[in-house]
Amino acid sequence: GGTEHERRAGSYKVGTDKAYHDLSLANELYRRALYFRPSSITSMQCRAKVLIQLATTYQPLPTAMLSLQEAVALGRHLADLAPTSVSARETLAQAASLLSSILLETGNKVSSRDEDAGDLAREALQVL
């Protein structure tokens, strides 16, 4: 499933079409897993990490922002489900800080919410 595609993506050089293809498949498989088991901590964690990888290496800016928004949402939900998990907090912090950086560089806000780059940066620091 998703773990196998993630492993295969890691065997290719970063930035290659093959790695992108396998990461995209992993993302889709984790998305489907969450559809059937919405509270699956493993699927949430894995999908958030794959979304971060896709956003930082393969996606154009608008798509990367959407992926990071989703990774932040998954990270928040994951942190609620597993509050003692260091890995969950690290994933949330990474996604929030990356999205914050992009928002600072572009001067954008996250969708219709009042959340901005500063809010995300604070959240990234607080969860650690």
N, CA, C and O atoms as a GROMACS GRO file, in nm:
protein
  512
    1GLY      N    1   0.079  -0.117   0.000
    1GLY     CA    2   0.000   0.000   0.000
    1GLY      C    3   0.085   0.126   0.000
    1GLY      O    4   0.189   0.134  -0.066
    2GLY      N    5   0.040   0.223   0.075
    2GLY     CA    6   0.106   0.352   0.080
    2GLY      C    7   0.248   0.345   0.130
    2GLY      O    8   0.336   0.415   0.080
    3THR      N    9   0.270   0.259   0.228
    3THR     CA   10   0.405   0.246   0.285
    3THR      C   11   0.503   0.194   0.180
    3THR      O   12   0.617   0.239   0.174
    4GLU      N   13   0.458   0.100   0.098
    4GLU     CA   14   0.545   0.044  -0.007
    4GLU      C   15   0.580   0.151  -0.110
    4GLU      O   16   0.695   0.161  -0.153
    5HIS      N   17   0.482   0.231  -0.150
    5HIS     CA   18   0.510   0.338  -0.248
    5HIS      C   19   0.600   0.445  -0.187
    5HIS      O   20   0.685   0.502  -0.256
    6GLU      N   21   0.582   0.471  -0.060
    6GLU     CA   22   0.668   0.567   0.008
    6GLU      C   23   0.813   0.515   0.011
    6GLU      O   24   0.907   0.591  -0.011
    7ARG      N   25   0.828   0.386   0.040
    7ARG     CA   26   0.960   0.324   0.042
    7ARG      C   27   1.024   0.328  -0.097
    7ARG      O   28   1.142   0.360  -0.111
    8ARG      N   29   0.944   0.297  -0.199
    8ARG     CA   30   0.996   0.299  -0.336
    8ARG      C   31   1.038   0.441  -0.376
    8ARG      O   32   1.140   0.459  -0.441
    9ALA      N   33   0.960   0.540  -0.337
    9ALA     CA   34   0.994   0.679  -0.368
    9ALA      C   35   1.129   0.715  -0.307
    9ALA      O   36   1.208   0.788  -0.366
   10GLY      N   37   1.154   0.663  -0.188
   10GLY     CA   38   1.281   0.689  -0.120
   10GLY      C   39   1.399   0.624  -0.186
   10GLY      O   40   1.514   0.662  -0.162
   11SER      N   41   1.374   0.525  -0.271
   11SER     CA   42   1.484   0.457  -0.339
   11SER      C   43   1.528   0.532  -0.465
   11SER      O   44   1.634   0.502  -0.521
   12TYR      N   45   1.450   0.629  -0.508
   12TYR     CA   46   1.485   0.710  -0.625
   12TYR      C   47   1.547   0.841  -0.581
   12TYR      O   48   1.531   0.885  -0.467
   13LYS      N   49   1.618   0.902  -0.672
   13LYS     CA   50   1.677   1.033  -0.644
   13LYS      C   51   1.565   1.135  -0.622
   13LYS      O   52   1.464   1.134  -0.693
   14VAL      N   53   1.583   1.221  -0.523
   14VAL     CA   54   1.483   1.324  -0.491
   14VAL      C   55   1.462   1.414  -0.612
   14VAL      O   56   1.558   1.458  -0.675
   15GLY      N   57   1.338   1.440  -0.644
   15GLY     CA   58   1.305   1.529  -0.754
   15GLY      C   59   1.275   1.458  -0.885
   15GLY      O   60   1.237   1.523  -0.982
   16THR      N   61   1.292   1.327  -0.890
   16THR     CA   62   1.268   1.254  -1.014
   16THR      C   63   1.119   1.227  -1.032
   16THR      O   64   1.042   1.227  -0.936
   17ASP      N   65   1.080   1.203  -1.157
   17ASP     CA   66   0.941   1.171  -1.187
   17ASP      C   67   0.897   1.042  -1.118
   17ASP      O   68   0.782   1.031  -1.074
   18LYS      N   69   0.986   0.945  -1.110
   18LYS     CA   70   0.952   0.818  -1.047
   18LYS      C   71   0.922   0.838  -0.898
   18LYS      O   72   0.826   0.781  -0.846
   19ALA      N   73   1.003   0.917  -0.832
   19ALA     CA   74   0.980   0.944  -0.689
   19ALA      C   75   0.847   1.019  -0.671
   19ALA      O   76   0.770   0.987  -0.581
   20TYR      N   77   0.822   1.117  -0.757
   20TYR     CA   78   0.697   1.192  -0.750
   20TYR      C   79   0.577   1.100  -0.770
   20TYR      O   80   0.478   1.108  -0.698
   21HIS      N   81   0.588   1.012  -0.869
   21HIS     CA   82   0.480   0.918  -0.899
   21HIS      C   83   0.448   0.831  -0.776
   21HIS      O   84   0.332   0.815  -0.739
   22ASP      N   85   0.551   0.775  -0.715
   22ASP     CA   86   0.529   0.688  -0.600
   22ASP      C   87   0.477   0.766  -0.479
   22ASP      O   88   0.393   0.715  -0.405
   23LEU      N   89   0.526   0.887  -0.457
   23LEU     CA   90   0.474   0.968  -0.347
   23LEU      C   91   0.327   1.005  -0.370
   23LEU      O   92   0.247   1.007  -0.276
   24SER      N   93   0.293   1.035  -0.494
   24SER     CA   94   0.153   1.066  -0.526
   24SER      C   95   0.063   0.946  -0.502
   24SER      O   96  -0.048   0.960  -0.450
   25LEU      N   97   0.111   0.828  -0.540
   25LEU     CA   98   0.033   0.706  -0.514
   25LEU      C   99   0.020   0.680  -0.364
   25LEU      O  100  -0.087   0.643  -0.317
   26ALA      N  101   0.127   0.700  -0.291
   26ALA     CA  102   0.123   0.682  -0.146
   26ALA      C  103   0.022   0.778  -0.084
   26ALA      O  104  -0.057   0.739   0.002
   27ASN      N  105   0.023   0.903  -0.128
   27ASN     CA  106  -0.071   1.003  -0.079
   27ASN      C  107  -0.215   0.957  -0.102
   27ASN      O  108  -0.299   0.965  -0.013
   28GLU      N  109  -0.242   0.910  -0.223
   28GLU     CA  110  -0.377   0.865  -0.256
   28GLU      C  111  -0.418   0.744  -0.172
   28GLU      O  112  -0.532   0.736  -0.126
   29LEU      N  113  -0.328   0.651  -0.153
   29LEU     CA  114  -0.360   0.532  -0.073
   29LEU      C  115  -0.384   0.568   0.074
   29LEU      O  116  -0.474   0.512   0.137
   30TYR      N  117  -0.305   0.659   0.127
   30TYR     CA  118  -0.329   0.704   0.265
   30TYR      C  119  -0.461   0.779   0.275
   30TYR      O  120  -0.532   0.767   0.375
   31ARG      N  121  -0.493   0.858   0.173
   31ARG     CA  122  -0.621   0.930   0.171
   31ARG      C  123  -0.737   0.831   0.175
   31ARG      O  124  -0.834   0.850   0.249
   32ARG      N  125  -0.727   0.727   0.095
   32ARG     CA  126  -0.832   0.625   0.093
   32ARG      C  127  -0.841   0.552   0.227
   32ARG      O  128  -0.951   0.524   0.276
   33ALA      N  129  -0.728   0.523   0.286
   33ALA     CA  130  -0.726   0.456   0.416
   33ALA      C  131  -0.798   0.541   0.520
   33ALA      O  132  -0.872   0.490   0.604
   34LEU      N  133  -0.776   0.673   0.514
   34LEU     CA  134  -0.842   0.763   0.609
   34LEU      C  135  -0.992   0.774   0.582
   34LEU      O  136  -1.070   0.801   0.673
   35TYR      N  137  -1.031   0.754   0.458
   35TYR     CA  138  -1.174   0.754   0.426
   35TYR      C  139  -1.243   0.639   0.499
   35TYR      O  140  -1.352   0.655   0.553
   36PHE      N  141  -1.177   0.524   0.500
   36PHE     CA  142  -1.236   0.406   0.563
   36PHE      C  143  -1.213   0.401   0.714
   36PHE      O  144  -1.295   0.347   0.788
   37ARG      N  145  -1.101   0.457   0.759
   37ARG     CA  146  -1.071   0.461   0.904
   37ARG      C  147  -1.024   0.602   0.938
   37ARG      O  148  -0.904   0.626   0.948
   38PRO      N  149  -1.118   0.695   0.956
   38PRO     CA  150  -1.083   0.836   0.977
   38PRO      C  151  -0.995   0.864   1.097
   38PRO      O  152  -0.927   0.967   1.101
   39SER      N  153  -0.994   0.776   1.194
   39SER     CA  154  -0.911   0.802   1.313
   39SER      C  155  -0.783   0.718   1.315
   39SER      O  156  -0.723   0.699   1.421
   40SER      N  157  -0.741   0.669   1.199
   40SER     CA  158  -0.618   0.591   1.191
   40SER      C  159  -0.497   0.683   1.210
   40SER      O  160  -0.463   0.762   1.122
   41ILE      N  161  -0.434   0.670   1.324
   41ILE     CA  162  -0.318   0.755   1.356
   41ILE      C  163  -0.205   0.732   1.257
   41ILE      O  164  -0.141   0.828   1.213
   42THR      N  165  -0.180   0.607   1.222
   42THR     CA  166  -0.072   0.575   1.128
   42THR      C  167  -0.096   0.638   0.992
   42THR      O  168  -0.006   0.698   0.935
   43SER      N  169  -0.218   0.624   0.940
   43SER     CA  170  -0.249   0.681   0.808
   43SER      C  171  -0.239   0.833   0.810
   43SER      O  172  -0.190   0.893   0.714
   44MET      N  173  -0.285   0.895   0.918
   44MET     CA  174  -0.275   1.041   0.930
   44MET      C  175  -0.129   1.087   0.929
   44MET      O  176  -0.092   1.178   0.856
   45GLN      N  177  -0.050   1.021   1.010
   45GLN     CA  178   0.092   1.057   1.022
   45GLN      C  179   0.162   1.040   0.888
   45GLN      O  180   0.234   1.129   0.843
   46CYS      N  181   0.140   0.925   0.824
   46CYS     CA  182   0.207   0.898   0.697
   46CYS      C  183   0.161   0.994   0.588
   46CYS      O  184   0.243   1.045   0.512
   47ARG      N  185   0.032   1.020   0.582
   47ARG     CA  186  -0.018   1.111   0.479
   47ARG      C  187   0.035   1.252   0.500
   47ARG      O  188   0.075   1.318   0.404
   48ALA      N  189   0.037   1.299   0.623
   48ALA     CA  190   0.089   1.433   0.650
   48ALA      C  191   0.235   1.443   0.606
   48ALA      O  192   0.275   1.543   0.545
   49LYS      N  193   0.314   1.342   0.635
   49LYS     CA  194   0.456   1.344   0.595
   49LYS      C  195   0.471   1.342   0.443
   49LYS      O  196   0.557   1.412   0.389
   50VAL      N  197   0.389   1.262   0.375
   50VAL     CA  198   0.395   1.257   0.229
   50VAL      C  199   0.353   1.392   0.169
   50VAL      O  200   0.415   1.440   0.074
   51LEU      N  201   0.249   1.453   0.224
   51LEU     CA  202   0.206   1.584   0.176
   51LEU      C  203   0.317   1.688   0.192
   51LEU      O  204   0.336   1.772   0.105
   52ILE      N  205   0.389   1.681   0.302
   52ILE     CA  206   0.500   1.773   0.324
   52ILE      C  207   0.609   1.749   0.220
   52ILE      O  208   0.664   1.845   0.164
   53GLN      N  209   0.641   1.623   0.194
   53GLN     CA  210   0.742   1.592   0.093
   53GLN      C  211   0.700   1.642  -0.045
   53GLN      O  212   0.779   1.703  -0.116
   54LEU      N  213   0.576   1.616  -0.082
   54LEU     CA  214   0.526   1.662  -0.211
   54LEU      C  215   0.533   1.814  -0.221
   54LEU      O  216   0.575   1.869  -0.323
   55ALA      N  217   0.491   1.883  -0.116
   55ALA     CA  218   0.488   2.029  -0.116
   55ALA      C  219   0.628   2.089  -0.126
   55ALA      O  220   0.648   2.189  -0.196
   56THR      N  221   0.723   2.031  -0.056
   56THR     CA  222   0.857   2.091  -0.052
   56THR      C  223   0.941   2.060  -0.175
   56THR      O  224   1.035   2.133  -0.205
   57THR      N  225   0.909   1.953  -0.246
   57THR     CA  226   0.997   1.912  -0.355
   57THR      C  227   0.932   1.913  -0.493
   57THR      O  228   1.000   1.941  -0.592
   58TYR      N  229   0.804   1.883  -0.502
   58TYR     CA  230   0.745   1.854  -0.632
   58TYR      C  231   0.634   1.946  -0.680
   58TYR      O  232   0.613   1.957  -0.800
   59GLN      N  233   0.565   2.012  -0.591
   59GLN     CA  234   0.445   2.084  -0.631
   59GLN      C  235   0.470   2.233  -0.654
   59GLN      O  236   0.554   2.294  -0.588
   60PRO      N  237   0.394   2.291  -0.750
   60PRO     CA  238   0.401   2.437  -0.766
   60PRO      C  239   0.341   2.504  -0.642
   60PRO      O  240   0.267   2.441  -0.566
   61LEU      N  241   0.374   2.628  -0.622
   61LEU     CA  242   0.339   2.700  -0.499
   61LEU      C  243   0.191   2.690  -0.459
   61LEU      O  244   0.163   2.658  -0.344
   62PRO      N  245   0.096   2.717  -0.549
   62PRO     CA  246  -0.044   2.710  -0.505
   62PRO      C  247  -0.084   2.570  -0.456
   62PRO      O  248  -0.156   2.556  -0.357
   63THR      N  249  -0.038   2.468  -0.525
   63THR     CA  250  -0.067   2.331  -0.485
   63THR      C  251   0.005   2.296  -0.356
   63THR      O  252  -0.051   2.229  -0.269
   64ALA      N  253   0.128   2.342  -0.343
   64ALA     CA  254   0.206   2.316  -0.221
   64ALA      C  255   0.137   2.378  -0.100
   64ALA      O  256   0.134   2.318   0.008
   65MET      N  257   0.082   2.497  -0.117
   65MET     CA  258   0.011   2.561  -0.006
   65MET      C  259  -0.109   2.479   0.038
   65MET      O  260  -0.135   2.463   0.157
   66LEU      N  261  -0.183   2.425  -0.059
   66LEU     CA  262  -0.298   2.341  -0.026
   66LEU      C  263  -0.254   2.214   0.044
   66LEU      O  264  -0.317   2.170   0.141
   67SER      N  265  -0.146   2.154  -0.004
   67SER     CA  266  -0.095   2.032   0.060
   67SER      C  267  -0.051   2.060   0.203
   67SER      O  268  -0.077   1.980   0.293
   68LEU      N  269   0.015   2.172   0.224
   68LEU     CA  270   0.060   2.206   0.359
   68LEU      C  271  -0.058   2.240   0.450
   68LEU      O  272  -0.055   2.208   0.569
   69GLN      N  273  -0.161   2.304   0.396
   69GLN     CA  274  -0.281   2.330   0.476
   69GLN      C  275  -0.342   2.198   0.522
   69GLN      O  276  -0.383   2.184   0.637
   70GLU      N  277  -0.347   2.102   0.431
   70GLU     CA  278  -0.402   1.971   0.467
   70GLU      C  279  -0.312   1.900   0.568
   70GLU      O  280  -0.361   1.835   0.660
   71ALA      N  281  -0.181   1.912   0.550
   71ALA     CA  282  -0.087   1.850   0.644
   71ALA      C  283  -0.102   1.912   0.784
   71ALA      O  284  -0.094   1.841   0.884
   72VAL      N  285  -0.123   2.043   0.790
   72VAL     CA  286  -0.145   2.110   0.919
   72VAL      C  287  -0.274   2.058   0.983
   72VAL      O  288  -0.276   2.027   1.102
   73ALA      N  289  -0.380   2.048   0.904
   73ALA     CA  290  -0.508   1.998   0.957
   73ALA      C  291  -0.493   1.854   1.007
   73ALA      O  292  -0.543   1.820   1.114
   74LEU      N  293  -0.424   1.771   0.930
   74LEU     CA  294  -0.399   1.633   0.974
   74LEU      C  295  -0.315   1.632   1.101
   74LEU      O  296  -0.342   1.555   1.193
   75GLY      N  297  -0.213   1.716   1.105
   75GLY     CA  298  -0.125   1.723   1.222
   75GLY      C  299  -0.200   1.765   1.347
   75GLY      O  300  -0.176   1.713   1.455
   76ARG      N  301  -0.292   1.860   1.332
   76ARG     CA  302  -0.372   1.904   1.447
   76ARG      C  303  -0.460   1.791   1.498
   76ARG      O  304  -0.470   1.766   1.618
   77HIS      N  305  -0.525   1.724   1.404
   77HIS     CA  306  -0.612   1.612   1.442
   77HIS      C  307  -0.530   1.500   1.506
   77HIS      O  308  -0.571   1.439   1.604
   78LEU      N  309  -0.415   1.475   1.449
   78LEU     CA  310  -0.325   1.372   1.502
   78LEU      C  311  -0.278   1.408   1.642
   78LEU      O  312  -0.274   1.322   1.730
   79ALA      N  313  -0.244   1.534   1.663
   79ALA     CA  314  -0.200   1.578   1.796
   79ALA      C  315  -0.313   1.565   1.899
   79ALA      O  316  -0.287   1.539   2.016
   80ASP      N  317  -0.436   1.584   1.854
   80ASP     CA  318  -0.551   1.565   1.945
   80ASP      C  319  -0.570   1.418   1.980
   80ASP      O  320  -0.600   1.384   2.094
   81LEU      N  321  -0.552   1.331   1.880
   81LEU     CA  322  -0.571   1.187   1.902
   81LEU      C  323  -0.456   1.124   1.980
   81LEU      O  324  -0.476   1.031   2.058
   82ALA      N  325  -0.336   1.176   1.958
   82ALA     CA  326  -0.217   1.120   2.024
   82ALA      C  327  -0.136   1.234   2.087
   82ALA      O  328  -0.028   1.266   2.038
   83PRO      N  329  -0.187   1.294   2.194
   83PRO     CA  330  -0.123   1.413   2.252
   83PRO      C  331   0.018   1.391   2.306
   83PRO      O  332   0.094   1.487   2.320
   84THR      N  333   0.054   1.268   2.336
   84THR     CA  334   0.188   1.242   2.389
   84THR      C  335   0.288   1.204   2.280
   84THR      O  336   0.405   1.182   2.309
   85SER      N  337   0.243   1.197   2.156
   85SER     CA  338   0.330   1.156   2.046
   85SER      C  339   0.421   1.270   2.002
   85SER      O  340   0.375   1.373   1.953
   86VAL      N  341   0.550   1.250   2.020
   86VAL     CA  342   0.648   1.349   1.976
   86VAL      C  343   0.647   1.359   1.824
   86VAL      O  344   0.656   1.469   1.768
   87SER      N  345   0.635   1.246   1.757
   87SER     CA  346   0.633   1.243   1.612
   87SER      C  347   0.515   1.323   1.556
   87SER      O  348   0.530   1.395   1.457
   88ALA      N  349   0.399   1.311   1.618
   88ALA     CA  350   0.282   1.387   1.574
   88ALA      C  351   0.306   1.536   1.588
   88ALA      O  352   0.272   1.614   1.498
   89ARG      N  353   0.363   1.577   1.700
   89ARG     CA  354   0.390   1.720   1.722
   89ARG      C  355   0.497   1.770   1.625
   89ARG      O  356   0.488   1.883   1.576
   90GLU      N  357   0.598   1.688   1.597
   90GLU     CA  358   0.702   1.729   1.503
   90GLU      C  359   0.645   1.747   1.363
   90GLU      O  360   0.682   1.841   1.292
   91THR      N  361   0.556   1.656   1.323
   91THR     CA  362   0.494   1.667   1.191
   91THR      C  363   0.411   1.793   1.181
   91THR      O  364   0.418   1.865   1.081
   92LEU      N  365   0.331   1.822   1.283
   92LEU     CA  366   0.251   1.944   1.285
   92LEU      C  367   0.342   2.067   1.281
   92LEU      O  368   0.315   2.161   1.207
   93ALA      N  369   0.446   2.066   1.360
   93ALA     CA  370   0.539   2.181   1.364
   93ALA      C  371   0.604   2.202   1.228
   93ALA      O  372   0.618   2.316   1.183
   94GLN      N  373   0.645   2.094   1.162
   94GLN     CA  374   0.709   2.107   1.032
   94GLN      C  375   0.612   2.164   0.929
   94GLN      O  376   0.647   2.256   0.855
   95ALA      N  377   0.491   2.110   0.924
   95ALA     CA  378   0.392   2.159   0.827
   95ALA      C  379   0.356   2.304   0.854
   95ALA      O  380   0.348   2.385   0.762
   96ALA      N  381   0.334   2.339   0.980
   96ALA     CA  382   0.296   2.476   1.016
   96ALA      C  383   0.408   2.574   0.986
   96ALA      O  384   0.382   2.684   0.936
   97SER      N  385   0.532   2.537   1.014
   97SER     CA  386   0.643   2.630   0.989
   97SER      C  387   0.667   2.648   0.839
   97SER      O  388   0.697   2.759   0.795
   98LEU      N  389   0.654   2.541   0.761
   98LEU     CA  390   0.670   2.554   0.616
   98LEU      C  391   0.561   2.641   0.556
   98LEU      O  392   0.589   2.728   0.473
   99LEU      N  393   0.437   2.618   0.598
   99LEU     CA  394   0.328   2.700   0.547
   99LEU      C  395   0.344   2.845   0.591
   99LEU      O  396   0.316   2.937   0.514
  100SER      N  397   0.388   2.866   0.714
  100SER     CA  398   0.413   3.002   0.763
  100SER      C  399   0.517   3.073   0.678
  100SER      O  400   0.500   3.189   0.643
  101SER      N  401   0.624   3.003   0.645
  101SER     CA  402   0.730   3.062   0.562
  101SER      C  403   0.678   3.102   0.425
  101SER      O  404   0.709   3.210   0.375
  102ILE      N  405   0.598   3.015   0.365
  102ILE     CA  406   0.542   3.046   0.233
  102ILE      C  407   0.449   3.166   0.242
  102ILE      O  408   0.453   3.255   0.156
  103LEU      N  409   0.367   3.170   0.345
  103LEU     CA  410   0.274   3.282   0.361
  103LEU      C  411   0.349   3.413   0.383
  103LEU      O  412   0.308   3.518   0.332
  104LEU      N  413   0.458   3.408   0.457
  104LEU     CA  414   0.540   3.529   0.478
  104LEU      C  415   0.601   3.577   0.347
  104LEU      O  416   0.603   3.697   0.318
  105GLU      N  417   0.650   3.483   0.267
  105GLU     CA  418   0.713   3.519   0.140
  105GLU      C  419   0.613   3.574   0.040
  105GLU      O  420   0.646   3.664  -0.038
  106THR      N  421   0.492   3.520   0.040
  106THR     CA  422   0.394   3.560  -0.060
  106THR      C  423   0.295   3.665  -0.012
  106THR      O  424   0.225   3.727  -0.092
  107GLY      N  425   0.288   3.686   0.121
  107GLY     CA  426   0.194   3.783   0.176
  107GLY      C  427   0.050   3.736   0.175
  107GLY      O  428  -0.041   3.817   0.188
  108ASN      N  429   0.029   3.606   0.160
  108ASN     CA  430  -0.106   3.550   0.157
  108ASN      C  431  -0.156   3.514   0.296
  108ASN      O  432  -0.079   3.511   0.392
  109LYS      N  433  -0.285   3.488   0.304
  109LYS     CA  434  -0.347   3.433   0.425
  109LYS      C  435  -0.403   3.297   0.389
  109LYS      O  436  -0.423   3.266   0.271
  110VAL      N  437  -0.427   3.216   0.490
  110VAL     CA  438  -0.482   3.083   0.468
  110VAL      C  439  -0.633   3.094   0.451
  110VAL      O  440  -0.703   3.126   0.546
  111SER      N  441  -0.682   3.068   0.332
  111SER     CA  442  -0.823   3.065   0.296
  111SER      C  443  -0.905   3.174   0.363
  111SER      O  444  -0.859   3.288   0.374
  112SER      N  445  -1.022   3.141   0.408
  112SER     CA  446  -1.111   3.243   0.465
  112SER      C  447  -1.088   3.261   0.615
  112SER      O  448  -1.144   3.353   0.676
  113ARG      N  449  -1.007   3.174   0.673
  113ARG     CA  450  -0.982   3.186   0.817
  113ARG      C  451  -0.889   3.304   0.843
  113ARG      O  452  -0.820   3.351   0.752
  114ASP      N  453  -0.889   3.350   0.965
  114ASP     CA  454  -0.805   3.463   1.002
  114ASP      C  455  -0.662   3.422   1.034
  114ASP      O  456  -0.579   3.505   1.072
  115GLU      N  457  -0.634   3.295   1.018
  115GLU     CA  458  -0.501   3.244   1.050
  115GLU      C  459  -0.399   3.301   0.951
  115GLU      O  460  -0.422   3.302   0.830
  116ASP      N  461  -0.288   3.348   1.003
  116ASP     CA  462  -0.185   3.402   0.916
  116ASP      C  463  -0.051   3.338   0.948
  116ASP      O  464  -0.043   3.245   1.029
  117ALA      N  465   0.053   3.388   0.884
  117ALA     CA  466   0.187   3.331   0.901
  117ALA      C  467   0.232   3.334   1.046
  117ALA      O  468   0.293   3.238   1.093
  118GLY      N  469   0.204   3.442   1.116
  118GLY     CA  470   0.245   3.453   1.256
  118GLY      C  471   0.177   3.350   1.345
  118GLY      O  472   0.240   3.292   1.433
  119ASP      N  473   0.047   3.328   1.320
  119ASP     CA  474  -0.027   3.227   1.397
  119ASP      C  475   0.034   3.089   1.377
  119ASP      O  476   0.053   3.013   1.472
  120LEU      N  477   0.065   3.058   1.252
  120LEU     CA  478   0.123   2.927   1.222
  120LEU      C  479   0.262   2.912   1.282
  120LEU      O  480   0.297   2.805   1.333
  121ALA      N  481   0.341   3.018   1.275
  121ALA     CA  482   0.476   3.013   1.333
  121ALA      C  483   0.469   2.991   1.484
  121ALA      O  484   0.545   2.911   1.539
  122ARG      N  485   0.378   3.061   1.550
  122ARG     CA  486   0.360   3.042   1.694
  122ARG      C  487   0.316   2.899   1.726
  122ARG      O  488   0.364   2.837   1.820
  123GLU      N  489   0.224   2.850   1.647
  123GLU     CA  490   0.176   2.713   1.668
  123GLU      C  491   0.289   2.612   1.651
  123GLU      O  492   0.301   2.518   1.729
  124ALA      N  493   0.372   2.633   1.550
  124ALA     CA  494   0.485   2.542   1.527
  124ALA      C  495   0.577   2.537   1.648
  124ALA      O  496   0.626   2.430   1.685
  125LEU      N  497   0.601   2.652   1.709
  125LEU     CA  498   0.688   2.657   1.828
  125LEU      C  499   0.619   2.600   1.951
  125LEU      O  500   0.682   2.533   2.032
  126GLN      N  501   0.491   2.625   1.965
  126GLN     CA  502   0.419   2.581   2.084
  126GLN      C  503   0.403   2.430   2.091
  126GLN      O  504   0.406   2.372   2.200
  127VAL      N  505   0.385   2.364   1.977
  127VAL     CA  506   0.361   2.220   1.981
  127VAL      C  507   0.487   2.142   2.014
  127VAL      O  508   0.481   2.026   2.055
  128LEU      N  509   0.602   2.205   1.996
  128LEU     CA  510   0.726   2.136   2.030
  128LEU      C  511   0.755   2.159   2.175
  128LEU      O  512   0.855   2.110   2.227
   0.00000   0.00000   0.00000
